Amino acid sequence: MILKIFSLKFLILSSATLLVFYFGLFPLLLLIWKSLFVADSFTLSRYYTLLSDRGNLEALKNTLILAVSVVLFASLIGITLGWLIGRSDLKGANKWRSLFSLPYIIPPYIGAIAWIELMNPKMGYINQILGAKVFNIYSMIGIIWVEGLFLYSFIFLATVTALEQLDASYEEAARMSGASSWRVFWDITLPLIKPSIFAGAILTFVAAAASFGVPAMIGMPNRIHVLTTKIYSLTQSYEGGIESATTLSVVLMAIALLFLLFSDFLQKRKRVTMVGGKSSRIAKVELGKWRIPIFISLVLLSILIIVLPFSTILLTSLQKTYGNGFVLENLSFSRYFHVLFGMNKVKTAIFNSIQLAVLTATCTVMLGTLLAYIKVRTKIYGRNLIDTFASLPYATPGVVVALGLIIAFSGGWGLNLYNTLIILFVAYSVKYLSFALRTSNAALQQIDVSLEEAGFMSGASWLQVLNTIIIPLLKPAIVAGWFLIFMPVLSELTMSILLFGPKTQVIGTVLYNLQSYDDPQAAAVLAMLIVVLVVIANITVKWLTKGKYGF
Amino acid sequence: MVNKGKIRVLKMSDVTLEHIKKAYGDNVVVNDFTLKVKEGEFVSFLGPSGCGKTTTLRMVSGLEQPTSGKILLGNDVVNDVSLRTFIPPEKRLIGMVFQSYAVWPHMTVYQNVAYPLKIKKVKKDELKTRVLKAISQVRLNNLEKRYPHQLSGGQQQRVALARALVMKPRVLLLDEPLSNLDAKLREEMRVEIRELQREIKVTVIYVTHDQIEALTMSNRIVVMDKGIIQQIGTPEELQKKPTNEFVRSFLASSS
């Protein structure tokens, strides 16, 4: 009996590991191999060629400038907001928190669309109002601006979460030692949450370096390239482009992985015991006379980050004649019917995206939960390997993952998935499996083993225990994990742009093409669709899990 | 009027609580709590979890404020709800040891213990003498440069104690300080805390759910249940003449 249970779990684990290896890891290894071996012999010549090209160097430099600037800009907003909402006696902190978390769940390219409408040199609304070409969004600063206004949410949430998990008695002990609330913040709170903020900053760095949508929409029209857009253009270009793209991909992957490994290393080294537990008590800092100025600043910031971009997209999508202004006669929902029900490629794309999102979310959550269980509850040899395998494609920039899949599954190594929906499904699954794994992992660790053991003692088999005890207890985490994957897949652009075929357009790729080439108003309609769907999904998660997950 | 003035008379260290009530909405967690802890006395709050003992202690510290009632340290009113007088915790000169110790993980033993004196801007030489004295009082000599994660639970406990004592507090508050230690260490620390208190003659309020701790350490014990004082008395009085069935059975479960 015991042997049978063991072998069933082992079978699941080993086949899952093989799957993740084949679809997630093998394509990445192939990329590295291809960049280092020409005609089966080792050489660095590809890298020399690459680095002698001025355009490539420029893209590398831009990527680093972008990532560093975004981290600085995002930290400024994220840490300030995080502290105000997590530790001060600000009124309505929870509402502010939900509001400022919004950019976390909406793809940044939506912001690019909005800020292009607002600040393009020819007819940007702000330039029109000012009566001069004051702002030009098509610049490095434009890219940094848009990304910073979205990616601050990483650092913001890292700060708030760290503050929530910080045992309040550390701060209370300082107050009992005679420290004022400001002293407590500088001496105790800040040093203790610094590692979490740092980890958030690294994530932001990597996200900015890996971003595609924003630099593609804002940078490429003005020939400003970063590594991701360079890789994309190379794949679309002349013969031999794929080789250069491959080598550049390895460079980009190395940057991302090195920073994440470094962050991981620091986290492990600095593992101070932060006894959690009674975190319901929070030492609030009184704002006093700053209350009103701070409130006004928060209102202004929320207008800048949220109200302005989203109302811009809404108004753009509602205009009957582009450029005729926002008078009531010129506004109508008629374009929505035309775009969503009249344009065939849009209809197909929406159908494809929803189908892919449901399929990916369902499969990865099932697999992720099963693997998390095996990892947390068994002592099977190699159980930690799956974690590494699953998190690698997640940490790797999407452009790189997609390129790896193209090279691996165009027929050369058994499978030919080129231009199929399956290759999109594979890409999304390997990219987001670690979401499901992590959510279920965290939830499982909260469930005491004795609950399961009591099930076994009542005579239930492993599958019965899984079905009747573990899965019901894990339900909130499973639901949250599902939506956590559903949402980004629905609007995914970075990998899809490389992988889609004539019949496999998705929402992200159609939106990108409409925005870049022919119809920015139709793009605005699709952007509104994404915002609405994502917000509804978020409210659903919050409602289904009784506020435990969601923002 | 919110009084944020300094406490004038430092000597007097008796604690008076008058008709203290604490409620969260309709949920009353402490009701009509009146007690006078004399200078140099060791008083325990004893009761099951959720009886309101920790909440009462936190109101003495100033980390929580009562819904109604009055608290005095010596002759100074630190909290009077009807007059809206409230002296914040950092101005009360009260030492406190937390259940989780709350020894700051980013500071060494020395830095932890020195912190209250640094806040008070005590001069360098005096600071060093006092910190080293406090460290040796809790028998942590030679561990000054260690970080908390390099210490055992019992040692962290001592750091917390030294940190609370170094500023010569008017009152020492201990919130279930031994509950995270194993049985043998608990017994040792019981004796040690008691001896230390006699030596430096500090007023102590000690919160516990353990009858043995309360009976062996205290001058007087306040037995609480459901936010209400059941009985106040010396260990002997409580054992010989429990006023009700709750006190009798709660104390009996020990022997």
Interface residues (C-beta under 8 A of the other chain):
Chain A: D167 S169 Y170 E172 A173 A174 R175 M176 S177 G178 A179 S180 R183 D187 I188 P191 L192 V272 T273 M274 V275 G277 K278
Chain B: S61 L63 P88 P89 E90 K91 L93 I94 G95 M96 F98 Q99 S100 A102 V103 W104 P105 H106 Y115 P116 I119 K120 P148 H149 A160 R163 A164 M167
